[in-house]
Structure formats: structure tokens, C-alpha cells
Amino acid sequence: MQTYIGLRAPLELKDALKADAAACRRTLNQHTIWLLEAALKASAEREKQAVR
């Protein structure tokens, strides 16, 4: 299959880009979950300190 830059990408490249995008979404989701867990933990610690 002849390809032209900017006009048509080979199927393997499209599949690789889709897989890479999926991996990026998973990484972002994991990072978001970590940030939410850290925020909840910090909030619980502040609440615990306020009660004392």
C-alpha cells in the first residue's frame, strides 16, 4: 500500500496510535484516581486535626 504523508496512514500506524491513545487515557485515569485519593486522605487528616 502506497501512502502519502498527511493523506493516508497505513492501518498498522492507525492501530498503534489508537493503542497509544488508550494507554494515555488509562494513565491519566490512574493519575486522576491517585490525586482524588490523596485529596480525600488530606481532607480526612485535616478533619481529624480539627476535632483534636
PyMOL commands that place a pseudoatom at each C-alpha (Angstrom):
pseudoatom trace, name=CA, resn=MET, resi=1, chain=A, elem=C, hetatm=0, pos=[0.000, 0.000, 0.000]
pseudoatom trace, name=CA, resn=GLN, resi=2, chain=A, elem=C, hetatm=0, pos=[1.440, 3.310, -1.024]
pseudoatom trace, name=CA, resn=THR, resi=3, chain=A, elem=C, hetatm=0, pos=[0.870, 6.073, 1.489]
pseudoatom trace, name=CA, resn=TYR, resi=4, chain=A, elem=C, hetatm=0, pos=[1.128, 9.812, 1.261]
pseudoatom trace, name=CA, resn=ILE, resi=5, chain=A, elem=C, hetatm=0, pos=[2.099, 11.829, 4.300]
pseudoatom trace, name=CA, resn=GLY, resi=6, chain=A, elem=C, hetatm=0, pos=[-0.889, 13.778, 5.524]
pseudoatom trace, name=CA, resn=LEU, resi=7, chain=A, elem=C, hetatm=0, pos=[-3.308, 11.998, 3.230]
pseudoatom trace, name=CA, resn=ARG, resi=8, chain=A, elem=C, hetatm=0, pos=[-3.384, 8.373, 4.266]
pseudoatom trace, name=CA, resn=ALA, resi=9, chain=A, elem=C, hetatm=0, pos=[-1.776, 6.426, 7.086]
pseudoatom trace, name=CA, resn=PRO, resi=10, chain=A, elem=C, hetatm=0, pos=[-1.152, 2.691, 6.968]
pseudoatom trace, name=CA, resn=LEU, resi=11, chain=A, elem=C, hetatm=0, pos=[-3.505, 0.581, 9.053]
pseudoatom trace, name=CA, resn=GLU, resi=12, chain=A, elem=C, hetatm=0, pos=[-0.685, -0.507, 11.388]
pseudoatom trace, name=CA, resn=LEU, resi=13, chain=A, elem=C, hetatm=0, pos=[0.050, 3.122, 12.250]
pseudoatom trace, name=CA, resn=LYS, resi=14, chain=A, elem=C, hetatm=0, pos=[-3.612, 3.849, 12.914]
pseudoatom trace, name=CA, resn=ASP, resi=15, chain=A, elem=C, hetatm=0, pos=[-3.824, 0.814, 15.208]
pseudoatom trace, name=CA, resn=ALA, resi=16, chain=A, elem=C, hetatm=0, pos=[-0.650, 1.864, 17.030]
pseudoatom trace, name=CA, resn=LEU, resi=17, chain=A, elem=C, hetatm=0, pos=[-1.976, 5.386, 17.533]
pseudoatom trace, name=CA, resn=LYS, resi=18, chain=A, elem=C, hetatm=0, pos=[-5.282, 4.054, 18.872]
pseudoatom trace, name=CA, resn=ALA, resi=19, chain=A, elem=C, hetatm=0, pos=[-3.436, 1.794, 21.319]
pseudoatom trace, name=CA, resn=ASP, resi=20, chain=A, elem=C, hetatm=0, pos=[-1.201, 4.683, 22.400]
pseudoatom trace, name=CA, resn=ALA, resi=21, chain=A, elem=C, hetatm=0, pos=[-4.221, 6.926, 22.951]
pseudoatom trace, name=CA, resn=ALA, resi=22, chain=A, elem=C, hetatm=0, pos=[-5.879, 4.217, 25.051]
pseudoatom trace, name=CA, resn=ALA, resi=23, chain=A, elem=C, hetatm=0, pos=[-2.716, 3.846, 27.142]
pseudoatom trace, name=CA, resn=CYS, resi=24, chain=A, elem=C, hetatm=0, pos=[-2.608, 7.615, 27.678]
pseudoatom trace, name=CA, resn=ARG, resi=25, chain=A, elem=C, hetatm=0, pos=[-6.245, 7.620, 28.822]
pseudoatom trace, name=CA, resn=ARG, resi=26, chain=A, elem=C, hetatm=0, pos=[-5.541, 4.784, 31.280]
pseudoatom trace, name=CA, resn=THR, resi=27, chain=A, elem=C, hetatm=0, pos=[-2.507, 6.632, 32.653]
pseudoatom trace, name=CA, resn=LEU, resi=28, chain=A, elem=C, hetatm=0, pos=[-4.484, 9.855, 33.045]
pseudoatom trace, name=CA, resn=ASN, resi=29, chain=A, elem=C, hetatm=0, pos=[-7.325, 7.981, 34.744]
pseudoatom trace, name=CA, resn=GLN, resi=30, chain=A, elem=C, hetatm=0, pos=[-4.888, 6.339, 37.162]
pseudoatom trace, name=CA, resn=HIS, resi=31, chain=A, elem=C, hetatm=0, pos=[-3.274, 9.699, 37.925]
pseudoatom trace, name=CA, resn=THR, resi=32, chain=A, elem=C, hetatm=0, pos=[-6.689, 11.293, 38.491]
pseudoatom trace, name=CA, resn=ILE, resi=33, chain=A, elem=C, hetatm=0, pos=[-7.660, 8.495, 40.872]
pseudoatom trace, name=CA, resn=TRP, resi=34, chain=A, elem=C, hetatm=0, pos=[-4.378, 8.942, 42.764]
pseudoatom trace, name=CA, resn=LEU, resi=35, chain=A, elem=C, hetatm=0, pos=[-4.990, 12.690, 43.073]
pseudoatom trace, name=CA, resn=LEU, resi=36, chain=A, elem=C, hetatm=0, pos=[-8.541, 12.147, 44.330]
pseudoatom trace, name=CA, resn=GLU, resi=37, chain=A, elem=C, hetatm=0, pos=[-7.364, 9.592, 46.885]
pseudoatom trace, name=CA, resn=ALA, resi=38, chain=A, elem=C, hetatm=0, pos=[-4.636, 11.976, 48.075]
pseudoatom trace, name=CA, resn=ALA, resi=39, chain=A, elem=C, hetatm=0, pos=[-7.152, 14.823, 48.375]
pseudoatom trace, name=CA, resn=LEU, resi=40, chain=A, elem=C, hetatm=0, pos=[-9.583, 12.642, 50.345]
pseudoatom trace, name=CA, resn=LYS, resi=41, chain=A, elem=C, hetatm=0, pos=[-6.795, 11.487, 52.654]
pseudoatom trace, name=CA, resn=ALA, resi=42, chain=A, elem=C, hetatm=0, pos=[-5.634, 15.071, 53.245]
pseudoatom trace, name=CA, resn=SER, resi=43, chain=A, elem=C, hetatm=0, pos=[-9.204, 16.162, 53.919]
pseudoatom trace, name=CA, resn=ALA, resi=44, chain=A, elem=C, hetatm=0, pos=[-9.670, 13.357, 56.444]
pseudoatom trace, name=CA, resn=GLU, resi=45, chain=A, elem=C, hetatm=0, pos=[-6.397, 14.312, 58.154]
pseudoatom trace, name=CA, resn=ARG, resi=46, chain=A, elem=C, hetatm=0, pos=[-7.451, 17.980, 58.385]
pseudoatom trace, name=CA, resn=GLU, resi=47, chain=A, elem=C, hetatm=0, pos=[-10.806, 16.935, 59.795]
pseudoatom trace, name=CA, resn=LYS, resi=48, chain=A, elem=C, hetatm=0, pos=[-9.087, 14.699, 62.338]
pseudoatom trace, name=CA, resn=GLN, resi=49, chain=A, elem=C, hetatm=0, pos=[-6.773, 17.568, 63.363]
pseudoatom trace, name=CA, resn=ALA, resi=50, chain=A, elem=C, hetatm=0, pos=[-9.737, 19.943, 63.740]
pseudoatom trace, name=CA, resn=VAL, resi=51, chain=A, elem=C, hetatm=0, pos=[-11.504, 17.524, 66.110]
pseudoatom trace, name=CA, resn=ARG, resi=52, chain=A, elem=C, hetatm=0, pos=[-8.498, 17.320, 68.436]
for i in range(1, 52): cmd.bond("trace and resi %d" % i, "trace and resi %d" % (i + 1))
show_as sticks, trace
zoom trace
